[in-house]
């Protein structure tokens, strides 16, 4: 049973993102993020082909717009290579502009294995596959608490306003922003095993008019995120973001005044961006496990060997590249529990 608190699935982190298939470039070598992104990217492209999910392997350029950033490009390339991403190409300014004439860059890295995906279609394909293998989706079903009993894991679920009790042998806590709060309802999990929850909002603005770029354009990363980058949807409509705005509660409104910062950031790599060309689009929230100013934390897949509760697996801090990593994370889940992987059971 897939328990979903909202009126539909995938309304939060899964939908409110850039819909980018990441190559695995930025993450610390050996980290779970790096391993899952590289493995997950390959699995995701294969899944899209098999299930007819729309995607485009459009590639992206990571651009240096100042002398200070030139050395960072080489550091990024070295980190990517350590992660198993061996197809990055370092371009001169003229080579980069030859690919994207509207671009301003002193140098750039070309990532040909980066792409974009129809996130909604991907989630529908996953749901269809799950239902084919016997799963059921329960909407408007909010898990109130989770307790370990002698008979198994007991869940209190508010379903369409009626409180129900479920007993399960296995519970996968992949509740995004709510995974930490849900884990905290289980007295059998020691408090020191559960991280703190922090929310980093990312705002997006869309471009009025046609995009002059055919690839994704990323600046050199900034603390807390990957900078205000240009992504495309499958209709080649351009959108910019996300920025990093630390918040206390879930709030998906976009403040139009934040566009001022966007204009300044975007014009570093696209000087011809016109005034009034940006309009508020949407916002997403990264489920962080570290506060503002701290180095980014790794994914956490917490199994019974770590917290001591039989049958419970917690997923904490599944921010970017969570979408790209999703199929690889499913394999890790199965490995931790001694189950056949999804690819083996399909």
N, C-alpha and C positions, 0 to 999 in steps of 0.2 A: 504494500500500500504506500503510495506517495502522498504524504500529507502536505497540503499547501494552504497557508492561512489566507491568501488573497482570493479574489473572484476569478482569477486566471493565473496560469503559471508564468514564471519568467518576467515578472513586472518590475523587478528591482535590479540588482547588480547584473543579472544575466542579460537584461535588455538595455540597461542604461550605461552603455560603454561605446567604444569606438568600432566594434565589430571587426577588429583587426586580427588576422592570423599572424602571430608574432613568430619571428625566426628563432629567438633564444639568444639575443645578442648581449643584453645589458647585465644579466644576473651573475652573481658571484659564482665562479667555477666550483662545481661540487655541490652547490645548493640544490634543494628540491625544486625550486623555481626553474633553475637552469635545466636540470634533467627532465622535468615534466614538460617544459616548453618545447625543447628540441624533439623529444619523443612524441609529445602530443600533437605538435604541428604535422608531423608525418602521418600520424594516425587520422588527424582531422581531414587532411586533403584526401586520403584514401576513403574515409567515410563519406565525404561529399560526393565523390565519384560513384561510390556504390549505391548511395541512397538518393542521388539526384538533387542534392542541396546546392543551391546556387552560390558560387564563389568566383573570385578572380585572383589569380596570382599576379597582381599588378606590380609588385616590387615597391621599394621605398628608398628615398635618399635621406641620409642623416647628414645635415649640413653644418659646416663651421662658418660663422659669419664674422669672426674676429681672429686675430693672430693667436690669442690665448687659447682658443678652442682647437687649433690645428693639432697640437700634441694630444689632446683628448681624443681626437678621431683615431689616432694610432692606438691609444689605450683601449678604446672600444673594440677595435679590430682584433687586438690581441686577446681581449677577454672573450670575444665571440669564438675565436679559434679554439681557445681552451674549453669552450662549451661544446665543441663539435660543429660549429657553424663555420664552414670553410669556403663559403662562396661569396663573401664580402669582397667588393672591389673598391680600392681607393681611387677616387677620381680627382683630377685637377679641376680648377674653376672652369676652364673652357670645356672640358669633357662633361661636367655636370650641366652647364648651360646648354650644351648641344642636345642633351636629353630633355631638359626643361627650360626653354628659352626665357620664361618669365622669372626664373630663379636668380637670386643673388647669393653667391657662395664663394668663399676663398678655396674651399675643397669640400669633398663630400664622400660618404661611403654609400655604395649601391648595394642594397640587399634584395637580390632577385627572388628569394624564397618567402618574402613577406607578402601577405595577401589580405583580402577582405572577404567577409562571409555574410550571408543573410542569416542573422542570429535567430530570428523567429522560425525560419524554415528548419534550421538545425535543431532547435528545441522540439519542434513538431516531429521531426524524424526520430529523435531520441525517445519521445513519448510513444510514438507508434511502435518502435522496436521493443520498448519496455512492455507495452500492452500485448504485443505478439508473444512475449515470453511470460505472460500471466499477471503482470502488474496492473493495479488499478489506481487512478488518480482521484483523490478526494479534495475538492476545492472547498473554500470557506471552512477549513479545518485547522484551527490554531492549537498547537500543542501548548498546554498550560504548564505541565510539569512532567518530569521523567524520574522514575524511581526504580531502584534495583530491589527485586523481591526474590524469595526462594523459588518462585515459579517462573521467573524471567523478568524482563524489563516492562514496567507498567507505565503507560502513558495516559495522562488525562488530556482529552482533546475536546475543545469547544467546537462542535460541528453544527453550523447553521443555528447557533444560539443554544444548542442542547449539549450538555456535557456527557461525553462518552468515555469509557475506559477500554483501552486496548492492552493486550498482553503480547509481547513479542520476544522471540529468541534473539533477534538482531535488530539494532537501531543504528542507522547512519544519520548522524547529526550534520547535515550539510545545509544549514539554515541561513547562510550568508551573514548579514548583520546580526541576526538573532542567535547564531550558533553559540556564542559565549553566554548569553543570557539563558539559553536553554540548558546548557551544561551546568550552570549555576543552580538550577532547580533540582539537580540530582545530588542528594546529600552524600551518596557513596563516593563521589568524586571529590578528592581533597582540594580545597580552595587553591592551594599553591600550584596545582596542576593546570589551572585555568587562567589564561592570560587576561589582561585588562582589554577592554574594547574602546577603540577610538574611531572616529569617523572623519574621513577626509573627502570633502565634496569636490566634484569636478564639474565645472560648467562648460557647456558647449554653445558655440554660436555658428549659425549657418551663413553661407555666402549667398547674397542676392545676385543671381545671374550665373553665367556659365563659368566653370572652373578652367583656369588656364593650364592646369597641371593634369597629367595622366597617371602620375605616381603619388604615393604618400610622401609628404615632406615633414621630416622631424628635425627640430633643432637638437643640438647637443643637450643631453638630459639635465634637468635641474633637480634640486633636493625635493623629495617627496613625490616626484612624478617624472614624466618624460617631456615636460615642457608643452607649450601651446603648439601642437602640431596640426598639420592639415591632413585630414583623411577624406576618403571618398566613399560614397555608398555605391551600390551596384548600378545605379542610374547615373553615376559620375557627378552627383551633386556634392559640392565641397562643404565640409564642416570643420570647425576649428575647436581645439580643446583636447583634453580637459586641463583647466588650471588646477590649482590646489588651494582649497578653502577649508580650513579645519572648523568643524561644527560640532555642536553638542547633541543635536537631534536630527532625525531624518527630515530633510526639507529639500524638495526637488524643484523649487522655483528658481528661476534664473534672473538675477538682478541686471537689468540692461546697462547699468553704469559700469559693470565690470568690463564692458566692451572697450573702454579706454585703455586698459592694460593689454587687451588682446591686440588692438591696433598697433601698439608700440612693439609688441613681441613679434607679430606676423611680419611687419614691415622690415624687420632685420633680414628676412629671407625672401620677402616679396614686397619690394619697395613701392610697387605700383598699385597696391591695395587702395581703393578709393574710399573716401569718407562716406559714412552711412551705408557701407556695403554689408555690414554684419547685422544679423538679427538674432535675438535669443532663440535657442533651439530646445535644449533639454539639459538635465543635470543627472549625474550618477554619484554614488557614494562608495568609496573604497572602504571595505571592512578591515581597518588597520588593527594591529596588535601592539603597536608602539606609538608613543606620542609625537607631536610635532618636534622637529629638531633631532630626532633619533635616526640612526641608519635604518633603512628598510629591513623589515623582518622577513624571514622565510615563511613559506607555507608550513602549516603544522597539520599533520595527519596523526591523530592521537588514538592509539589502539589499546586494547585491554592490558597489554604488557606494560603500558606506561601509566595508566590511571587505575588499573585493578578492577574495573567493572566488566564482567563478562558480557560479551555481545554488543558493546557500545563502541562506536568509532566516531570521533569528533574531528570535523574539518574546521580549522581556525585560520583566519587571515587569508582567505582565498580571494585576493584581489588580482589585478593584472600580473601575470598572463593566465588568469584562471580559465577564461573561455578556451584559449588555445590548448591549455593543459588538461582539459576536462576528461578526455578519454584515457590519457595516461594516468591521471589520478584515480580513475575507476579501476585500472589494472592494479595500482598500488593497494587500493582497498581490498581487492580480492586476494592479493598476495598476503596481506597482513592477516586475513581471516582464513587462509588455506582453502579458498574457493577457486573454481575455474574462472579465468578472466572472461570478460564479455565477448572477446573475439573467439575464445574457445567454445563458448556455449551457444554462439549465434548459429 
